[in-house]
Amino acid sequence: MSKSTMIHARIEPALKHDAEQMLSELGLNMTQAITLFLQQVRLNRGLPFEVKLPTPQTQKALDELDKREGKKFSTIDDLFDDLEN
């Protein structure tokens, strides 16, 4: 039995680049991250996270984030004051 096998996948270059940068900060390379993911799939007998569509409120927040829209605060206290309202 072989010690390893190859997985081939097409990924958007920007997604791959961003993921590699974040994984590097965690001390992982892409192969280690994929192996970790697949081990978790095996242990959980399925995906190791919930997969669902965002609520309309969450989707609105994600859209605002993408467009760099939404409220801006100059201090953390201002943010918390707004959250209390």
Secondary structure as UniProt FT lines:
FT   HELIX           13..25
FT   TURN            26..27
FT   HELIX           30..44
FT   HELIX           56..67
FT   HELIX           76..84
//
